[in-house]
Amino acid sequence: MTRKTETVRIAMNGVTGRMGYRQHLVRSLLALREQGGLDLGDGTAVLPEPVLVGRDGHKLRTLAERHGVEHWTTDLDAVLGDAAVRIYFDAQVTAARESALKKAIAAGKHLYCEKPTATTLNGALDLARLAREAGVKNGVVQDKLFLPGLRKLKRLVDGGFFGRVLSVRGEFGYWVFEGDWQPAQRPSWNYRAEEGGGIAMDMFPHWEYVLHELFGPVRTVQAQVTTHIPRRWDETGAPYDATADDAAYGIFQLEGGVVAQINSSWAVRVHRDELVEFQVDGTEGSAVAGLRHCRAQHRSATPRPVWDPDVPAAERFRDQWYEVPDNTPPSPWPKAGGGNGARGSFPTPAGGFDNGFKLQWELFLRHVVRDEPWHWDLLAGARGVQLAELGMRSSELGRRLDVPELSL
């Protein structure tokens, strides 16, 4: 049978940055192109055609030549005025995102963007309203949901493994070098509040959708946000004052009573198996999930430790947990509703789980070209901005704050 090809031209703004380049351009859209497009299962393949957009023409030309991308431009208005462009994608620095998304909405483009969607809740809600009024499809990257470790954890939740979930404890972060004697692993704007930096605004949106989708909506937040390293050195070696937070410690109460506590820090040295780990404890069992792995311990196999500080520990506690197998499901996540919704045919390579960013791109492309269900929209993105904003406000006031339910 001859397969039809449907080309979707996508303006990609911010691909000269690490995340936009590696995850979205190379490992998602170019990977789809190399495999012959996204197979819709009806004899049609969607072939993404990137148009690289940015401010540095030299970098864009270099990327385009390296990867055989035909189109690139430094003129955002021109590319948004191109009727052949159906989707606008944004992975710019946070401070530049809101105005560019508004231009794309006014141009009638479907939207897909990194988080946070804006630097304020009002700005994020305004984007969601404008997109709804314009009737354009819109999506926000929520990549942690598609990680192998989190998908295994979701399988345990769906299967009732935990019984009644009691608590969630998360640890995220690593030491980001100050930049004086070793180059920093993150760009300097991350540490400037005036440029949209700060770990609370970066990571609380992630924790909002992880908690919301797996365990329930966040109803209260109490946080301590701080700047542990006040002086850093930028990409040119010049010192600067860090005006944004580099650590945020949060306690969240979820609907139904689950308590979650998540530490986020760029000033912590890693003593765990992965850069992010979540431990979930329930009446029937517990699990620890990271980026790729998930380990579990059932009630029936829980040992009986006894506190005795006067003798060496005789047990190897890590050895008492078992690895949750891949057992790759046909679909990475329910297509709508965030619960145990219907799963469609969504093949995964025989080698294991596919790239999480690529999986969500595939779902968004299906949403655009076949109107398949989708719920990771700009309103979902606004919930993340809301939680970050309330977390920082909680830290300022020194008290717990309610998290109101958002609507348009």
Secondary structure as the mmCIF struct_conf table of DSSP 4:
data_model
#
loop_
_struct_conf.conf_type_id
_struct_conf.id
_struct_conf.beg_label_comp_id
_struct_conf.beg_label_asym_id
_struct_conf.beg_label_seq_id
_struct_conf.end_label_comp_id
_struct_conf.end_label_asym_id
_struct_conf.end_label_seq_id
HELX_LH_PP_P HELX_LH_PP_P1 THR A 2 ARG A 3
STRN STRN1 LYS A 4 ASN A 13
TURN_TY1_P TURN_TY1_P1 GLY A 14 THR A 16
BEND BEND1 GLY A 17 GLY A 17
HELX_RH_AL_P HELX_RH_AL_P1 ARG A 18 MET A 19
HELX_RH_PI_P HELX_RH_PI_P1 GLY A 20 LEU A 30
HELX_RH_AL_P HELX_RH_AL_P2 ALA A 31 GLU A 34
TURN_TY1_P TURN_TY1_P2 GLN A 35 GLY A 36
BEND BEND2 GLY A 37 GLY A 37
STRN STRN2 LEU A 38 ASP A 39
BEND BEND3 GLY A 41 GLY A 43
STRN STRN3 THR A 44 VAL A 53
BEND BEND4 ARG A 55 ARG A 55
HELX_RH_AL_P HELX_RH_AL_P3 GLY A 57 HIS A 67
TURN_TY1_P TURN_TY1_P3 GLY A 68 GLY A 68
STRN STRN4 HIS A 71 THR A 73
BEND BEND5 THR A 74 THR A 74
HELX_RH_AL_P HELX_RH_AL_P4 LEU A 76 LEU A 80
TURN_TY1_P TURN_TY1_P4 GLY A 81 GLY A 81
TURN_TY1_P TURN_TY1_P5 ALA A 83 ALA A 84
STRN STRN5 VAL A 85 ASP A 90
BEND BEND6 GLN A 92 GLN A 92
HELX_RH_AL_P HELX_RH_AL_P5 THR A 94 ALA A 106
TURN_TY1_P TURN_TY1_P6 ALA A 107 GLY A 108
STRN STRN6 HIS A 110 CYS A 113
BEND BEND7 LYS A 115 LYS A 115
BEND BEND8 THR A 117 THR A 117
BEND BEND9 THR A 119 THR A 120
HELX_RH_AL_P HELX_RH_AL_P6 LEU A 121 ALA A 134
TURN_TY1_P TURN_TY1_P7 GLY A 135 GLY A 135
STRN STRN7 ASN A 138 VAL A 140
HELX_RH_3T_P HELX_RH_3T_P1 ASP A 143 PHE A 146
BEND BEND10 LEU A 147 LEU A 147
HELX_RH_AL_P HELX_RH_AL_P7 PRO A 148 ASP A 158
TURN_TY1_P TURN_TY1_P8 GLY A 159 PHE A 162
BEND BEND11 GLY A 163 ARG A 164
STRN STRN8 VAL A 165 GLY A 173
STRN STRN9 TRP A 175 TRP A 175
HELX_LH_PP_P HELX_LH_PP_P2 VAL A 176 PHE A 177
BEND BEND12 GLY A 179 GLN A 182
BEND BEND13 GLN A 185 ARG A 186
HELX_RH_3T_P HELX_RH_3T_P2 SER A 188 TYR A 191
HELX_RH_3T_P HELX_RH_3T_P3 ALA A 193 GLU A 195
TURN_TY1_P TURN_TY1_P9 GLY A 196 GLY A 196
HELX_RH_AL_P HELX_RH_AL_P8 ILE A 199 LEU A 214
TURN_TY1_P TURN_TY1_P10 PHE A 215 PHE A 215
STRN STRN10 VAL A 218 THR A 226
BEND BEND14 HIS A 228 HIS A 228
STRN STRN11 ARG A 231 TRP A 233
TURN_TY1_P TURN_TY1_P11 GLU A 235 THR A 236
BEND BEND15 GLY A 237 GLY A 237
STRN STRN12 PRO A 239 ASP A 241
BEND BEND16 ALA A 244 ALA A 244
BEND BEND17 ASP A 246 ASP A 246
STRN STRN13 ALA A 247 LEU A 254
TURN_TY1_P TURN_TY1_P12 GLU A 255 GLY A 256
BEND BEND18 GLY A 257 GLY A 257
STRN STRN14 VAL A 259 SER A 265
BEND BEND19 TRP A 266 TRP A 266
STRN STRN15 ALA A 267 ALA A 267
BEND BEND20 ARG A 272 LEU A 275
STRN STRN16 VAL A 276 GLY A 282
BEND BEND21 THR A 283 GLU A 284
STRN STRN17 GLY A 285 ALA A 289
BEND BEND22 LEU A 291 ARG A 292
STRN STRN18 CYS A 294 HIS A 298
HELX_RH_3T_P HELX_RH_3T_P4 ARG A 299 ALA A 301
TURN_TY1_P TURN_TY1_P13 PRO A 309 ASP A 310
BEND BEND23 VAL A 311 VAL A 311
HELX_RH_3T_P HELX_RH_3T_P5 PHE A 317 GLN A 320
BEND BEND24 TRP A 321 TRP A 321
STRN STRN19 TYR A 322 GLU A 323
HELX_LH_PP_P HELX_LH_PP_P3 VAL A 324 PRO A 325
BEND BEND25 PRO A 330 TRP A 333
BEND BEND26 LYS A 335 ALA A 336
TURN_TY1_P TURN_TY1_P14 GLY A 337 GLY A 338
BEND BEND27 GLY A 339 ASN A 340
TURN_TY1_P TURN_TY1_P15 ALA A 350 GLY A 351
BEND BEND28 GLY A 352 GLY A 352
HELX_LH_PP_P HELX_LH_PP_P4 PHE A 353 ASN A 355
HELX_RH_AL_P HELX_RH_AL_P9 GLY A 356 ARG A 370
HELX_RH_AL_P HELX_RH_AL_P10 LEU A 378 LEU A 397
TURN_TY1_P TURN_TY1_P16 GLY A 398 GLY A 398
BEND BEND29 ARG A 399 ARG A 399
STRN STRN20 LEU A 401 ASP A 402
HELX_LH_PP_P HELX_LH_PP_P5 PRO A 404 LEU A 406
#
